[in-house]
């Protein structure tokens, strides 16, 4: 048996011996439910919930989906600010994150999207007379895109997409996609993360240090979890032509985790008929973690203003034509990027 054939046999054996580990749905119940501290899904999974309430009656409701490796507390500061403007924000730990069951094990696009829809329907039932919006940060924005483009979109009035994670396989350099797929099947347990890549997710260093000390923020990932995240980003890219919802799409010129190519592709694929309902904002001082950067107040004010009137001018004045390419910021978005990003950065 020659060397090439031997390698082929070994690869085939490795791929057949292992498979990416994924969470499985629980036993179906009658209906999802929401109490003060838990969102219980229709398959009986209890997910921790946080809510930031205005002092008086709310004028709008926001359902917030956190990013990869993060959890519900990601929205503590922005939601406290929005509460002062009459916005009631809910956030829950998505499956595999924070205090949810089986942390670190990927749940799959279908379950993440189903959870978002169920929670949105519960909030619509709880607050039937208030505007309801969906906000996603990074990975959470990818979940929001797929959910809003589906056959049964969440019953919301629009979506805020903060630095959507869209870096799918079509945009990965060299053999990266193939290596990821191989490792996810051959060594799904292989740990990644925790290394210094020279990329900066935010200019708010005290906030980043707090995240590093927060035991509910994941610091390492199994390679099959990263594989699942890339599947989600592929799904979000594929959903672009069907994403016709009212939306506010936010990025920072100092973005170092998401290459401009995937963003350009997503924006170009959005349905033309949705253009009057969709707005793009690019913040000159913004990084990936727009809602927690040092200049986050500007972003938070824009979101609150858009929720109040989705067609009014934004306080920041940072809006740009929706179909304008992010590569127009080539000298800014890529500045300081010394390496290609890793999927585990999201």
SEPAKOL-991259 format. One record per residue (C-alpha): x negated, z, y. Coordinates in pm, whole numbers, plus 32768, in hexadecimal, padded with zeros to 4 digits. Layout:
N
XZY ...
***
This chain:
346
800080008000 7F607F958147 7F41807A8274 805A7FD5833B 814E7FF6821C 80E3815E81E1 812781B3834D 827981088336 82D881D18204 826D831682AB 833482C283E5 8468826D8315 844383B38256 841F847C8398 855283DC8432 8621841982FB 85A9857E82D1 861485FF8426 871985BE852B 8757863E868B 880E878B8681 8953878D8744 8A61888E877F 8B9F884B86C0 8CFD8884874B 8DAF89BD86DC 8F0789D68640 900D893E8722 90FB8A2E87CC 924989F38876 91BD89D289D5 90958A2B8AAF 90BB8B5D8B8B 90148BFE8CB6 8FF98D6E8D0D 8F2C8E208E15 8DDE8E068D5F 8E098D068C49 8E718BA08C14 8EDF8B818AA9 8EDD8A178A3A 8FDF89768959 8EF389A48832 8EC98B168878 8D738B1E8922 8D5D8C2D8A2E 8C948BC38B60 8C3E8CB58C79 8CE18C658DC9 8C8B8CCA8F2D 8D6B8C9F905E 8D198CBD91D0 8E588D019293 8EA28CEA9407 8F1A8E2694B6 90658D7E9506 91368C799452 905E8B5693DA 909589FB9469 8FE189419350 8F54897D91F3 8E058906916C 8DA088F88FFE 8C2388F58FE9 8B53887D8EC0 89EA88F48EB7 88B288338E54 87DB88308D1A 874289818CBA 880C8A2A8DCF 89518AF18DC7 8A7B8B568E9D 89AD8C278F90 89118AE69016 8A328ADA910E 8A288C429188 89948BF792DE 8A468AAF9332 8B938B2E92AD 8B758C689384 8B498B8894B3 8C6E8AAC944F 8D488BE19423 8D198C279597 8DB88AD395D6 8EE18B1494F5 8E608A6A93B9 8E908B1D926D 8D7D8ABE9177 8D818AEA8FFE 8C568AB08F1A 8C278AEA8DA5 8AFE8AE88CB9 8B0789978C0C 8AD4899B8A94 896D89DE8A30 89188A788B82 890D8BCF8C22 89DC8CCC8B64 8A9C8BC98A9C 8A858BD48920 89548B2F8880 887F8B0F89BB 878189FA89A3 884A892D88A8 88DB87EB8935 8A5587CC892C 8A798654895A 8B1C85848A69 8C76858F89CC 8C92870A89C8 8BFB87368B23 8CED86378BB3 8E1686CD8AFA 8DC588278B80 8DB787A68CE7 8F0A87008CBF 8FA888348C27 8F2289198D36 8F9A882A8E45 90F788248DAD 90FE899F8DA0 909D89B28F0F 919E88AC8F6E 92A489818EC2 92288ABE8F6D 92148A1E90C8 9318890790C1 933C88EA923C 91CA88DD9298 90D587B9929B 8FF287D09169 8E978735915F 8D8D87199053 8C20875390B0 8AFF87088FC8 898F87508FFC 889286758F41 88FE868C8DD2 8A4D87138E47 8A7985DD8F1F 8A3C85008DEF 8B4E85C18D38 8C3485918E63 8BF384188E6C 8C4783E98CFC 8D7984C78D1B 8E0184158E4E 8DC982BF8DB1 8E7A831B8C6C 8FD582CC8BEC 905484258C4E 8F9684848D8B 8FAC85E98E0C 90D286198EFD 8FF8863B9032 9007859F918C 8E9D8530918A 8D398580911C 8BF785EE91C4 8AC3856E910A 8989862A9172 884E857690FA 88F784E68FC2 881384D98E91 881983668E38 86C2832A8DA0 872582868C59 865781CE8B57 8665807E8C08 858F810D8D20 848E81CF8C58 832881538C64 826980C98B3B 82B0816989EC 834E82A38A7B 84AE825989FF 843681FF88A2 83598333888E 8479841188FA 8563837C87F6 845C839D86E3 840685068731 857585698750 85AB84F285EC 845A85488552 841B869A85FC 856086FA86AE 84E3885C86DE 83AC87EB87A1 839988B588E7 836D880B8A39 8364888A8B9D 82AC899A8C52 818D88B78CBD 811888698E1D 815A86F98E5E 811D86FE8FD4 828A86B09022 8344878B9118 84BC87B990E4 84E98872922D 842C88E89360 84CE8A3F933A 83B68AF49286 84518C52928A 85888BC391E2 84B58B1590D8 83FC8C599091 85478D0E9063 85B48C048F6B 846F8C368EAF 84C28DA88E89 86318D748E2F 865E8DA98CB9 87948CCC8CB4 86D18B9D8D32 86328AE68C0C 84BC8AAC8C27 848189E08AEB 855188E48A29 8561885988CD 850E86E788D1 86638696883C 870887408967 8645865A8A4F 86B385398970 881C85A689A5 87EB85B78B1D 876784528B1E 889983E88A57 896F84808B6B 88AA83C98C79 88D982838BB7 8A4D82CE8BAA 8A59830C8D22 89AD81BF8D69 8A9F810C8C80 8BC681B18D31 8B66812E8E8B 8C477FF68E84 8D7180D88E34 8D1F81E98F2F 8E25819C9036 8E6E82FF90AB 8E53837A9210 8CEE83FA921E 8BD9848492F7 8A8684249262 895B84ED92DD 87E384BA92BB 86A9852F936E 8594845193F2 849885419356 8533851E91FC 841D853D90FB 84DF855B8FB4 85B884238FBA 850E82D08FE9 85BE81E890DD 85F780DB8FD3 870B81918F15 87B581EF905C 87AC808690D8 883F80108F90 895A810D8F9B 89B680BE9103 89B87F4690C2 8A9E7F6F8F96 8BAA803B9049 8CF47F7A905E 8D0C7EBF91AC 8E787F1D91D9 8E14808E91E2 8D2480629308 8E1B80E4940F 8E38822A934A 8CC8826092FA 8BBA82D193ED 8A3F82EF93C9 897183EF9487 87F48401947F 875685329521 85FD84F495BF 858A86599570 863D86759422 85A586AC92C9 865386AD9176 86F58803919F 87B187A392D9 88A188C992D0 878189C492C8 866F89199391 85F589B194D7 86D988BD958E 87FE88FB94A4 88E0896995C2 88F487FF9636 8964878C94DE 8A5B88A894B3 8AF8885C9606 8B2186EE95A8 8BCF874B9462 8CBC883B9513 8D098735961E 8D4A86299518 8E35870E9458 8EEE8751959D 8F0A85DC95EE 8E6984E194FD 8E7A83CA9600 8DEE84829732 8C84846097AA 8B9485559706 8AE3865B97DE 898985F29763 89A9848597CB 88DA84339694 89D4834595F7 895E81E7959F 8A0580AE9511 8A6E80EE93AA 89C57FBA931B 887F7FEE93DA 8768801392DD 86B5815D92B6 857780909291 8591805D9409 850781C0940F 83E381519337 82E781FA941B 83AF833C941D 845D837292D1 8324832A920A 823483DD92F4 817384EE9243 81E6848090EA 80AB84879019 815484558EC7 829183BB8E42 83A084C58E1E 83FC855C8CD1 8568856D8C5D 854286E68C3B 852387008DB5 869A86DB8DE4 
***
